[in-house]
Amino acid sequence: MEQVFIMDHPLIQHKISRLRDETTGTNEFRKLVEEIGMLMGYEALRDLKMEKITVKTPIEECESPVIAGKKLAIVPILRAGLGMVNGILALVPSAKVGHVGLYRDHATHEPHEYYCKLPDPIEERVIVVLDPMLATGGSAEAAINFVKQHGGKKIKFMCIIAAPEGVRRLQKAHPDVQIYCGCVDRELNEDAYICPGLGDAGDRIFGTK
């Protein structure tokens, strides 16, 4: 579990409890997902590389640190991952945003790609793949496969709720990828939904059924 980081900050845990509540409406749910994305991003990005630049303050010149290199690429898995993007962009407005589109076969629960567009050059960036839910792990595994096929190297995966089965699958498939999650729930049910979970994150973010 050394590559798995549970974000147990009280603010994150409190907001996750609000997400779980079936009475939480679309507007509040969407705002909570964005806020949790920002709080998790603050912690997940603490190892961004820095470099010194010269800054002239009102008093004198000094050496001061800034984020180095090509910085960050955010890659949400469509469509639910979109809900976390603005939270990360609030922290790093210069980040580039790619997209991976996957849909899940309702019979096999396995993902199928329908869209992939990533910032170029992707290999020079820290890449954060976003999806509120890590259930079977199939979509996360596939999305990270696509990122690696396009040259991505330093990859993090961020989710709000995970199932143990999904964490194990993603660790096995991509042991080099750091996994950040707000909570690891009990299990998947026979329909591959996380229990107790929070329902379908995409439907609740976008107000669809």
N, C-alpha and C positions, 0 to 999 in steps of 0.2 A: 504493500500500500504506500510505498515511499513516494510514488509519483501522484498520489491522490491527496488532495487538500480539501478538507471540509471547512467551509466558511461559517464558523460558529459564533460570529459576532452577534450580540443581542439585537442590533437593529435589523440585520439580515433575517434572523430567526423570527422576529416579530412580524416582519413583512411577509415572510413565507406563510405564517399562520393565517394572515389575512387572505393570501392567495388561495389557500386550501378551502376557505369558507365558501360554500356554494351560493351564499347570498351576496357575495362580492360581485358588483356589476362590472360591465365591460370597461367603463371609463376608469374606475379605481383599479381594476385588475391590470390594465395597460400601464397605468402610472407606476404601480408597484413593481411590475416586471422591469421597467426602465430604471427605477431607483435601485432595485437589487442588482441589476447589471452594473450600475455605476459603483456601488459599494464593493461588489466582488472584483470588479476591474481594478479598483484602487489597490487591492491586495495582490491580485494576480500579476500586476505589472510592476511589482516592486523590484524586479531584477532587470529592468530595461537598462541597456548600457548607456553610460554618461560620458561626456567629454567637456573639457573646460573651454570657455570663451572669455574674451575680455569685455567687460561691461563698464561703462562710465556712469557712476552714480552721481547724484548731486554733490557728493563730497569728494570722490576720487575714483580712479580706475581700480578694478579688481578682477581677479579670475573667478568665474562663477560657472556652475555646472548646468548643462542642458542635455536633453536626450540626443544620443549620437546616431549617425547613420540615417538609413532610410526609414527608421522608426517602425511604424505599426501598420499591419493590415488586419481589418476585422472582416470575418467571413461568416455571416449568418447562414444557417441552413433554412431555406425557405419552407414554410412561411413564418413559423413561430419564432425563429431566431431573429427576425426583424425587430421584435419587441425589445430586445436587449441592446440594439445598436446605438441608439441615442444616448443611453447611459454611458457607454464607453467613449462615444464622441465628445461628451461633455468633459471628459478627462483629457482626451487627446484629440482636439479638433482637427489636427493635420493628418490623422490616420486615413488611409485609403480603405475603401469598402468593396469587397468582392461578394459574390453570391453563389451558393450551390443550391440547386433546386432538386429535391428528391420527393417521391411519393411512395407510400408504403402499400404493398400488395396486401389486401385484406385477408387473403387466404393463407399466404406464407409468412406475412409480417416482414418480408424482406424489402429493402429499398430499391428504387429504380431512379436513375438520374434523368432529368429532363432539361437541366440548365446548369452551366458552370462558366462563370466569368470572374477572373481574378486580376488584381493589380499586377502590373509589370514594371520592374522586375520583382517577382514574388520571393525569389531566393534570398534577397538581401533584407527581408523584413521579419520581425516577430509577427507570427500569425495567430490570431485568436479566433477559433471556430466557436460559434455560438448556437446553442439550442437549449431552450428552457428545460427540456425533458431528455434524460438519457434512460430510455426504456430497455429495449432489447440490445441496444448498442449498434444495430445494423446501420442506421442512418449516419451516426457519428463515424463509424469505421469507414463507410463508403465516402463520406465527405472528405475525411483526412486522406484517404487514398487518392482522391482527385487532386487535392492540394499538393501532395507529394509528387504525383505524376507531372504536375506543372512546375516542379522545382522547389516547392516549399520545404524548408529544413527545420526551422525552430518553430514548433507548433504547440499551442496550448488549446485545451478544450474546456469550455466553460458552460455549465448547466446549473439550473436552480434546484431541480429534483432529480435524483438518480435511483435506479433500481440496482441491487447488488449484481444481478445478472448482466446488466449493461456495463457496469464498471469492470467486471471480470473480462467480458468480451473485448472491450476497448483496450484494457491493459495488455491482453494477450496479443491483439492485432497490432497495436502501436505502443510498445513498452517505452518508447522514447518521448511520448507525449504526456505532458503534465495535465492532470484532470482536476479542475476546480469545481466543486459543487456545494450548494447550500445545505443539502440534506440527502442522506442515503436512506431511502424508505425500505419497507419490509420485503416486498417481493413484487413480481409481475403476476397478474391474474391470467386466466386462459385466453383472454382477448388481447394480451400483451399491454395492458394498462398498468401503470404503477399504482400500488396500494400502500398507504391510503391515497397518495398522490394529490392531484388537484383537478382531475378531468383532462380534457383535451386543451392544451395550452393555446394552440392556434385558434380554436373556436372561441375561447374565452377572451383572447386578446382582440380579435377582430369582430366579435359579436355574431359569429356564424354557427351553424349546427350541421 
